[in-house]
């Protein structure tokens, strides 16, 4: 596999709120066709048996596109399905305990909102950080907004990649240029789109420009 940083460019986090005619698996494949570089399966209400079956299905789709597959929060499901990684929040299992449970071969992502949390997560074995919300988001309306100065400080303080999350769309992604993030994690910008593949192609191009510091159109 490539370095973790290369997988952070366009990180898709699933949400079945926008599943209509297509299945979630079909939507994920459309996003992969469009250039998504990482997929996180997020299911908060599904029972364990159905969650595992879905995880195994989407893992195989990600494997076809050589893109890492992450599970949100559920360490047991991540281990059972052989996921490439697990992503946990501050309210979930402590990062050091997750690392002990999954071993060294599985990637570990941790959500952080402060400089202190970021430094602690890196010390606890995180391979990358999800930092936000960097903009107001309808996906998590109660999420605290993180100013871009703090985002930049977090990126400078840790040696692992930082992916920005929260309210990111094509119209504001370039505002993150210069912060030091390795990429962006998106939910509704991808899965609420009427043409997921096309939207992801444009988002991937914007993310690449943002990370390289090149202005729009260059």
C-alpha atoms as an extended CHARMM CRD file, in Angstrom:
* protein
*
       218  EXT
         1         1  UNK       CA              0.0000000000        0.0000000000        0.0000000000  PROA      1               0.0000000000
         2         2  UNK       CA              1.0100000000        3.6460000000       -0.4860000000  PROA      2               0.0000000000
         3         3  UNK       CA              1.8460000000        5.9160000000        2.4380000000  PROA      3               0.0000000000
         4         4  UNK       CA             -1.0890000000        6.8610000000        4.6600000000  PROA      4               0.0000000000
         5         5  UNK       CA             -0.8630000000       10.4960000000        3.5040000000  PROA      5               0.0000000000
         6         6  UNK       CA             -1.6320000000        9.6060000000       -0.1200000000  PROA      6               0.0000000000
         7         7  UNK       CA             -4.8750000000        7.9400000000        0.9710000000  PROA      7               0.0000000000
         8         8  UNK       CA             -6.1600000000       11.0970000000        2.6560000000  PROA      8               0.0000000000
         9         9  UNK       CA             -6.7080000000       13.2360000000       -0.4790000000  PROA      9               0.0000000000
        10        10  UNK       CA            -10.4060000000       12.4370000000       -0.8820000000  PROA      10              0.0000000000
        11        11  UNK       CA            -11.7330000000       10.4280000000        2.0500000000  PROA      11              0.0000000000
        12        12  UNK       CA            -15.3670000000        9.3000000000        1.7240000000  PROA      12              0.0000000000
        13        13  UNK       CA            -17.4050000000        8.7210000000        4.9020000000  PROA      13              0.0000000000
        14        14  UNK       CA            -20.6420000000        6.8810000000        4.1850000000  PROA      14              0.0000000000
        15        15  UNK       CA            -24.1030000000        7.9380000000        5.2850000000  PROA      15              0.0000000000
        16        16  UNK       CA            -27.1780000000        6.0060000000        4.1580000000  PROA      16              0.0000000000
        17        17  UNK       CA            -29.3600000000        9.0980000000        4.5760000000  PROA      17              0.0000000000
        18        18  UNK       CA            -28.9690000000        9.6350000000        0.8210000000  PROA      18              0.0000000000
        19        19  UNK       CA            -29.4660000000        6.0490000000       -0.3510000000  PROA      19              0.0000000000
        20        20  UNK       CA            -32.3210000000        6.1050000000       -2.8580000000  PROA      20              0.0000000000
        21        21  UNK       CA            -32.5040000000        3.9500000000       -5.9890000000  PROA      21              0.0000000000
        22        22  UNK       CA            -28.9090000000        2.8120000000       -5.5070000000  PROA      22              0.0000000000
        23        23  UNK       CA            -27.6100000000        0.6840000000       -2.6500000000  PROA      23              0.0000000000
        24        24  UNK       CA            -24.8800000000        2.0660000000       -0.4050000000  PROA      24              0.0000000000
        25        25  UNK       CA            -22.4240000000       -0.3400000000       -2.0420000000  PROA      25              0.0000000000
        26        26  UNK       CA            -23.3480000000        1.0440000000       -5.4660000000  PROA      26              0.0000000000
        27        27  UNK       CA            -22.8240000000        4.5960000000       -4.2270000000  PROA      27              0.0000000000
        28        28  UNK       CA            -19.4310000000        3.6740000000       -2.8050000000  PROA      28              0.0000000000
        29        29  UNK       CA            -18.3830000000        2.1780000000       -6.1340000000  PROA      29              0.0000000000
        30        30  UNK       CA            -19.4680000000        5.3390000000       -7.9570000000  PROA      30              0.0000000000
        31        31  UNK       CA            -17.3140000000        7.3810000000       -5.5630000000  PROA      31              0.0000000000
        32        32  UNK       CA            -14.3430000000        5.0940000000       -6.1930000000  PROA      32              0.0000000000
        33        33  UNK       CA            -14.7580000000        5.4490000000       -9.9430000000  PROA      33              0.0000000000
        34        34  UNK       CA            -14.6030000000        9.2080000000       -9.3890000000  PROA      34              0.0000000000
        35        35  UNK       CA            -11.2900000000        9.0900000000       -7.5460000000  PROA      35              0.0000000000
        36        36  UNK       CA            -12.0230000000        8.6380000000       -3.8510000000  PROA      36              0.0000000000
        37        37  UNK       CA             -8.7900000000        7.5780000000       -2.1100000000  PROA      37              0.0000000000
        38        38  UNK       CA            -10.2120000000        6.1280000000        1.1240000000  PROA      38              0.0000000000
        39        39  UNK       CA            -13.6090000000        4.8460000000        2.3070000000  PROA      39              0.0000000000
        40        40  UNK       CA            -14.9660000000        4.7460000000        5.8530000000  PROA      40              0.0000000000
        41        41  UNK       CA            -18.1170000000        2.7430000000        6.5220000000  PROA      41              0.0000000000
        42        42  UNK       CA            -20.1710000000        4.4790000000        9.1910000000  PROA      42              0.0000000000
        43        43  UNK       CA            -23.2200000000        2.6780000000       10.5970000000  PROA      43              0.0000000000
        44        44  UNK       CA            -24.6330000000        3.7910000000       13.9500000000  PROA      44              0.0000000000
        45        45  UNK       CA            -27.9160000000        1.8550000000       14.0870000000  PROA      45              0.0000000000
        46        46  UNK       CA            -27.3850000000       -1.3270000000       12.0590000000  PROA      46              0.0000000000
        47        47  UNK       CA            -27.2520000000       -4.6340000000       13.9330000000  PROA      47              0.0000000000
        48        48  UNK       CA            -23.9220000000       -6.4470000000       14.0810000000  PROA      48              0.0000000000
        49        49  UNK       CA            -24.7850000000       -9.2410000000       11.6260000000  PROA      49              0.0000000000
        50        50  UNK       CA            -26.0110000000       -6.8550000000        8.9310000000  PROA      50              0.0000000000
        51        51  UNK       CA            -23.1130000000       -4.4790000000        9.5910000000  PROA      51              0.0000000000
        52        52  UNK       CA            -20.5740000000       -7.2800000000        9.1090000000  PROA      52              0.0000000000
        53        53  UNK       CA            -22.2210000000       -8.4500000000        5.8890000000  PROA      53              0.0000000000
        54        54  UNK       CA            -22.2250000000       -4.9010000000        4.5170000000  PROA      54              0.0000000000
        55        55  UNK       CA            -18.6160000000       -4.3720000000        5.6240000000  PROA      55              0.0000000000
        56        56  UNK       CA            -17.4680000000       -7.5040000000        3.7930000000  PROA      56              0.0000000000
        57        57  UNK       CA            -19.2730000000       -6.3870000000        0.6210000000  PROA      57              0.0000000000
        58        58  UNK       CA            -17.8650000000       -2.8730000000        0.5830000000  PROA      58              0.0000000000
        59        59  UNK       CA            -14.4050000000       -4.0680000000        1.5700000000  PROA      59              0.0000000000
        60        60  UNK       CA            -14.2860000000       -6.1560000000       -1.6300000000  PROA      60              0.0000000000
        61        61  UNK       CA            -15.3130000000       -3.1600000000       -3.7260000000  PROA      61              0.0000000000
        62        62  UNK       CA            -12.5470000000       -1.0580000000       -2.1730000000  PROA      62              0.0000000000
        63        63  UNK       CA            -10.0540000000       -3.8590000000       -2.7820000000  PROA      63              0.0000000000
        64        64  UNK       CA            -10.9720000000       -3.8310000000       -6.4950000000  PROA      64              0.0000000000
        65        65  UNK       CA             -9.9140000000       -0.1750000000       -6.6610000000  PROA      65              0.0000000000
        66        66  UNK       CA             -6.8450000000       -0.6270000000       -4.3760000000  PROA      66              0.0000000000
        67        67  UNK       CA             -8.3050000000        1.8410000000       -1.8710000000  PROA      67              0.0000000000
        68        68  UNK       CA             -8.1540000000        1.2790000000        1.9080000000  PROA      68              0.0000000000
        69        69  UNK       CA            -11.3590000000        0.4450000000        3.7430000000  PROA      69              0.0000000000
        70        70  UNK       CA            -12.0350000000        1.7520000000        7.2480000000  PROA      70              0.0000000000
        71        71  UNK       CA            -14.7310000000        0.9880000000        9.7990000000  PROA      71              0.0000000000
        72        72  UNK       CA            -16.0710000000        3.7660000000       11.9920000000  PROA      72              0.0000000000
        73        73  UNK       CA            -15.9590000000        3.1000000000       15.7590000000  PROA      73              0.0000000000
        74        74  UNK       CA            -16.7160000000       -0.6450000000       15.7950000000  PROA      74              0.0000000000
        75        75  UNK       CA            -13.3650000000       -2.3150000000       16.4780000000  PROA      75              0.0000000000
        76        76  UNK       CA            -14.8270000000       -5.8340000000       16.5660000000  PROA      76              0.0000000000
        77        77  UNK       CA            -16.4050000000       -5.4590000000       13.1140000000  PROA      77              0.0000000000
        78        78  UNK       CA            -13.1590000000       -4.0090000000       11.7640000000  PROA      78              0.0000000000
        79        79  UNK       CA            -11.2380000000       -7.0420000000       12.9890000000  PROA      79              0.0000000000
        80        80  UNK       CA            -13.8550000000       -9.5610000000       11.8380000000  PROA      80              0.0000000000
        81        81  UNK       CA            -14.0780000000       -8.2120000000        8.2980000000  PROA      81              0.0000000000
        82        82  UNK       CA            -10.3440000000       -7.6890000000        7.9330000000  PROA      82              0.0000000000
        83        83  UNK       CA            -10.6490000000       -3.9320000000        7.3380000000  PROA      83              0.0000000000
        84        84  UNK       CA             -7.5480000000       -1.9300000000        6.4680000000  PROA      84              0.0000000000
        85        85  UNK       CA             -8.2790000000        0.4330000000        9.3170000000  PROA      85              0.0000000000
        86        86  UNK       CA            -10.5010000000        1.6920000000       12.1040000000  PROA      86              0.0000000000
        87        87  UNK       CA            -11.4920000000        5.2800000000       12.8900000000  PROA      87              0.0000000000
        88        88  UNK       CA            -12.5390000000        6.3000000000       16.4030000000  PROA      88              0.0000000000
        89        89  UNK       CA            -13.7770000000        9.4970000000       18.0310000000  PROA      89              0.0000000000
        90        90  UNK       CA            -13.0080000000       11.0800000000       21.3730000000  PROA      90              0.0000000000
        91        91  UNK       CA            -16.0780000000        9.4330000000       22.9450000000  PROA      91              0.0000000000
        92        92  UNK       CA            -15.1290000000        5.9580000000       21.7340000000  PROA      92              0.0000000000
        93        93  UNK       CA            -12.4500000000        3.5330000000       22.9440000000  PROA      93              0.0000000000
        94        94  UNK       CA             -9.1750000000        5.2540000000       23.9460000000  PROA      94              0.0000000000
        95        95  UNK       CA             -6.7700000000        5.2460000000       20.9980000000  PROA      95              0.0000000000
        96        96  UNK       CA             -4.0180000000        3.3840000000       22.8780000000  PROA      96              0.0000000000
        97        97  UNK       CA             -6.4890000000        0.6160000000       23.7710000000  PROA      97              0.0000000000
        98        98  UNK       CA             -7.6540000000        0.4030000000       20.1620000000  PROA      98              0.0000000000
        99        99  UNK       CA             -4.0390000000        0.0700000000       18.9990000000  PROA      99              0.0000000000
       100       100  UNK       CA             -3.4640000000       -2.7290000000       21.5120000000  PROA      100             0.0000000000
       101       101  UNK       CA             -6.5340000000       -4.5610000000       20.2470000000  PROA      101             0.0000000000
       102       102  UNK       CA             -5.9170000000       -4.2170000000       16.4870000000  PROA      102             0.0000000000
       103       103  UNK       CA             -2.1540000000       -4.6800000000       16.4880000000  PROA      103             0.0000000000
       104       104  UNK       CA              0.3150000000       -2.7930000000       14.3250000000  PROA      104             0.0000000000
       105       105  UNK       CA             -0.8310000000       -3.8730000000       10.8550000000  PROA      105             0.0000000000
       106       106  UNK       CA             -4.2320000000       -2.1230000000       10.8740000000  PROA      106             0.0000000000
       107       107  UNK       CA             -4.3560000000        1.6410000000       10.3560000000  PROA      107             0.0000000000
       108       108  UNK       CA             -5.8250000000        3.8000000000       13.1070000000  PROA      108             0.0000000000
       109       109  UNK       CA             -7.5060000000        7.1670000000       12.6110000000  PROA      109             0.0000000000
       110       110  UNK       CA             -8.6280000000        9.3780000000       15.4920000000  PROA      110             0.0000000000
       111       111  UNK       CA            -10.9950000000       12.3650000000       15.4910000000  PROA      111             0.0000000000
       112       112  UNK       CA             -9.5900000000       15.3800000000       17.3190000000  PROA      112             0.0000000000
       113       113  UNK       CA            -10.7100000000       18.9500000000       17.9180000000  PROA      113             0.0000000000
       114       114  UNK       CA             -7.8220000000       20.4280000000       19.9310000000  PROA      114             0.0000000000
       115       115  UNK       CA             -4.0350000000       20.5800000000       19.7810000000  PROA      115             0.0000000000
       116       116  UNK       CA             -3.7960000000       18.5760000000       23.0150000000  PROA      116             0.0000000000
       117       117  UNK       CA             -6.0460000000       15.8100000000       21.6620000000  PROA      117             0.0000000000
       118       118  UNK       CA             -4.0380000000       15.6640000000       18.4450000000  PROA      118             0.0000000000
       119       119  UNK       CA             -0.6860000000       15.2980000000       20.1960000000  PROA      119             0.0000000000
       120       120  UNK       CA             -2.1070000000       12.6510000000       22.5550000000  PROA      120             0.0000000000
       121       121  UNK       CA             -3.6350000000       10.6790000000       19.6670000000  PROA      121             0.0000000000
       122       122  UNK       CA             -0.3120000000       10.5770000000       17.8540000000  PROA      122             0.0000000000
       123       123  UNK       CA              1.4390000000        9.3710000000       21.0180000000  PROA      123             0.0000000000
       124       124  UNK       CA             -1.2590000000        6.6910000000       21.4120000000  PROA      124             0.0000000000
       125       125  UNK       CA             -0.5480000000        5.1680000000       18.0090000000  PROA      125             0.0000000000
       126       126  UNK       CA             -2.7760000000        7.0240000000       15.5370000000  PROA      126             0.0000000000
       127       127  UNK       CA             -1.6890000000        6.8430000000       11.8910000000  PROA      127             0.0000000000
       128       128  UNK       CA             -3.7030000000        9.9150000000       10.9160000000  PROA      128             0.0000000000
       129       129  UNK       CA             -6.0620000000       12.4570000000       12.4480000000  PROA      129             0.0000000000
       130       130  UNK       CA             -9.5360000000       13.5950000000       11.3890000000  PROA      130             0.0000000000
       131       131  UNK       CA             -9.8130000000       17.2390000000       12.4620000000  PROA      131             0.0000000000
       132       132  UNK       CA            -12.9170000000       19.4450000000       12.4300000000  PROA      132             0.0000000000
       133       133  UNK       CA            -15.5210000000       20.6020000000       11.9720000000  PROA      133             0.0000000000
       134       134  UNK       CA            -13.7210000000       23.1150000000        9.7590000000  PROA      134             0.0000000000
       135       135  UNK       CA            -17.0120000000       24.5270000000        8.4050000000  PROA      135             0.0000000000
       136       136  UNK       CA            -20.6190000000       24.3490000000        9.5980000000  PROA      136             0.0000000000
       137       137  UNK       CA            -22.0780000000       20.9570000000        8.7020000000  PROA      137             0.0000000000
       138       138  UNK       CA            -25.5970000000       19.5690000000        8.4250000000  PROA      138             0.0000000000
       139       139  UNK       CA            -24.2620000000       16.0420000000        9.0230000000  PROA      139             0.0000000000
       140       140  UNK       CA            -23.2940000000       16.9680000000       12.6010000000  PROA      140             0.0000000000
       141       141  UNK       CA            -25.1030000000       20.2500000000       13.3610000000  PROA      141             0.0000000000
       142       142  UNK       CA            -23.9470000000       20.2070000000       16.9970000000  PROA      142             0.0000000000
       143       143  UNK       CA            -20.2560000000       19.9030000000       16.0640000000  PROA      143             0.0000000000
       144       144  UNK       CA            -18.0010000000       22.6690000000       17.3800000000  PROA      144             0.0000000000
       145       145  UNK       CA            -16.3530000000       24.7340000000       14.6610000000  PROA      145             0.0000000000
       146       146  UNK       CA            -12.5570000000       24.6590000000       14.5440000000  PROA      146             0.0000000000
       147       147  UNK       CA            -10.8410000000       27.8270000000       13.3750000000  PROA      147             0.0000000000
       148       148  UNK       CA             -8.2700000000       27.4290000000       10.6120000000  PROA      148             0.0000000000
       149       149  UNK       CA             -5.4610000000       28.7970000000       12.8000000000  PROA      149             0.0000000000
       150       150  UNK       CA             -5.9520000000       25.8610000000       15.1690000000  PROA      150             0.0000000000
       151       151  UNK       CA             -6.1030000000       23.4560000000       12.2250000000  PROA      151             0.0000000000
       152       152  UNK       CA             -2.7950000000       24.8220000000       10.9710000000  PROA      152             0.0000000000
       153       153  UNK       CA             -1.2680000000       24.5250000000       14.4630000000  PROA      153             0.0000000000
       154       154  UNK       CA             -2.3580000000       20.8870000000       14.7240000000  PROA      154             0.0000000000
       155       155  UNK       CA             -0.8430000000       20.0760000000       11.3240000000  PROA      155             0.0000000000
       156       156  UNK       CA              2.4470000000       21.6580000000       12.4080000000  PROA      156             0.0000000000
       157       157  UNK       CA              2.4870000000       19.8660000000       15.7750000000  PROA      157             0.0000000000
       158       158  UNK       CA              2.1560000000       16.2670000000       14.5590000000  PROA      158             0.0000000000
       159       159  UNK       CA              4.1740000000       14.1330000000       12.1550000000  PROA      159             0.0000000000
       160       160  UNK       CA              1.1660000000       12.0980000000       10.9520000000  PROA      160             0.0000000000
       161       161  UNK       CA             -1.2730000000       13.2080000000        8.2150000000  PROA      161             0.0000000000
       162       162  UNK       CA             -4.2490000000       15.3790000000        9.1020000000  PROA      162             0.0000000000
       163       163  UNK       CA             -7.4920000000       15.1860000000        7.1440000000  PROA      163             0.0000000000
       164       164  UNK       CA             -9.9830000000       18.0360000000        7.4940000000  PROA      164             0.0000000000
       165       165  UNK       CA            -13.6680000000       17.2290000000        7.9410000000  PROA      165             0.0000000000
       166       166  UNK       CA            -16.9350000000       19.0840000000        8.3580000000  PROA      166             0.0000000000
       167       167  UNK       CA            -18.9540000000       21.1040000000        5.8720000000  PROA      167             0.0000000000
       168       168  UNK       CA            -16.4170000000       20.8210000000        3.0430000000  PROA      168             0.0000000000
       169       169  UNK       CA            -17.6730000000       21.2770000000       -0.5260000000  PROA      169             0.0000000000
       170       170  UNK       CA            -16.2420000000       22.3840000000       -3.8580000000  PROA      170             0.0000000000
       171       171  UNK       CA            -17.0030000000       26.0340000000       -3.1330000000  PROA      171             0.0000000000
       172       172  UNK       CA            -14.9420000000       26.2280000000        0.0770000000  PROA      172             0.0000000000
       173       173  UNK       CA            -12.2680000000       23.5310000000       -0.1890000000  PROA      173             0.0000000000
       174       174  UNK       CA             -9.6000000000       25.9960000000       -1.3880000000  PROA      174             0.0000000000
       175       175  UNK       CA            -10.0060000000       27.9530000000        1.8540000000  PROA      175             0.0000000000
       176       176  UNK       CA             -8.0330000000       25.1180000000        3.4780000000  PROA      176             0.0000000000
       177       177  UNK       CA             -4.9740000000       25.7240000000        1.2800000000  PROA      177             0.0000000000
       178       178  UNK       CA             -1.8930000000       26.4550000000        3.3560000000  PROA      178             0.0000000000
       179       179  UNK       CA             -3.1650000000       24.7920000000        6.5250000000  PROA      179             0.0000000000
       180       180  UNK       CA             -1.0250000000       21.7020000000        6.0180000000  PROA      180             0.0000000000
       181       181  UNK       CA             -3.8470000000       19.1700000000        5.7110000000  PROA      181             0.0000000000
       182       182  UNK       CA             -3.2030000000       16.0490000000        3.6210000000  PROA      182             0.0000000000
       183       183  UNK       CA             -6.7520000000       15.9650000000        2.2970000000  PROA      183             0.0000000000
       184       184  UNK       CA            -10.4410000000       16.2120000000        3.0690000000  PROA      184             0.0000000000
       185       185  UNK       CA            -13.0740000000       13.8350000000        4.4370000000  PROA      185             0.0000000000
       186       186  UNK       CA            -16.5360000000       14.3120000000        2.9710000000  PROA      186             0.0000000000
       187       187  UNK       CA            -20.0010000000       12.9380000000        3.6370000000  PROA      187             0.0000000000
       188       188  UNK       CA            -22.8990000000       14.8080000000        2.0350000000  PROA      188             0.0000000000
       189       189  UNK       CA            -20.7250000000       16.4790000000       -0.6230000000  PROA      189             0.0000000000
       190       190  UNK       CA            -20.2610000000       12.9860000000       -2.0470000000  PROA      190             0.0000000000
       191       191  UNK       CA            -23.2750000000       10.8800000000       -1.1230000000  PROA      191             0.0000000000
       192       192  UNK       CA            -25.9950000000       13.5300000000       -1.5200000000  PROA      192             0.0000000000
       193       193  UNK       CA            -24.8160000000       14.2250000000       -5.0720000000  PROA      193             0.0000000000
       194       194  UNK       CA            -27.0190000000       13.2390000000       -8.0200000000  PROA      194             0.0000000000
       195       195  UNK       CA            -23.9010000000       12.1920000000       -9.9540000000  PROA      195             0.0000000000
       196       196  UNK       CA            -21.4470000000       10.8150000000       -7.4070000000  PROA      196             0.0000000000
       197       197  UNK       CA            -18.7510000000        9.8150000000       -9.8900000000  PROA      197             0.0000000000
       198       198  UNK       CA            -18.6820000000       13.2290000000      -11.5860000000  PROA      198             0.0000000000
       199       199  UNK       CA            -18.7800000000       15.0730000000       -8.2810000000  PROA      199             0.0000000000
       200       200  UNK       CA            -15.8810000000       13.0280000000       -6.9380000000  PROA      200             0.0000000000
       201       201  UNK       CA            -13.7590000000       13.7320000000      -10.0200000000  PROA      201             0.0000000000
       202       202  UNK       CA            -14.1940000000       17.4540000000       -9.4150000000  PROA      202             0.0000000000
       203       203  UNK       CA            -13.6630000000       17.1480000000       -5.6630000000  PROA      203             0.0000000000
       204       204  UNK       CA            -10.4970000000       15.0910000000       -6.1570000000  PROA      204             0.0000000000
       205       205  UNK       CA             -9.0870000000       17.7070000000       -8.5270000000  PROA      205             0.0000000000
       206       206  UNK       CA             -9.9240000000       20.4700000000       -6.0410000000  PROA      206             0.0000000000
       207       207  UNK       CA             -8.3400000000       18.5470000000       -3.1740000000  PROA      207             0.0000000000
       208       208  UNK       CA             -5.1550000000       17.9650000000       -5.1650000000  PROA      208             0.0000000000
       209       209  UNK       CA             -4.9520000000       21.6940000000       -5.9480000000  PROA      209             0.0000000000
       210       210  UNK       CA             -5.6370000000       22.6000000000       -2.3400000000  PROA      210             0.0000000000
       211       211  UNK       CA             -2.9160000000       20.2840000000       -1.0220000000  PROA      211             0.0000000000
       212       212  UNK       CA             -0.3700000000       21.4370000000       -3.6150000000  PROA      212             0.0000000000
       213       213  UNK       CA             -1.1370000000       25.0950000000       -3.0010000000  PROA      213             0.0000000000
       214       214  UNK       CA             -1.8100000000       25.7460000000       -6.6760000000  PROA      214             0.0000000000
       215       215  UNK       CA             -4.5190000000       28.3230000000       -7.4290000000  PROA      215             0.0000000000
       216       216  UNK       CA             -7.7900000000       27.4060000000       -9.1100000000  PROA      216             0.0000000000
       217       217  UNK       CA             -7.4210000000       26.5970000000      -12.8060000000  PROA      217             0.0000000000
       218       218  UNK       CA             -3.6670000000       25.9740000000      -12.7050000000  PROA      218             0.0000000000
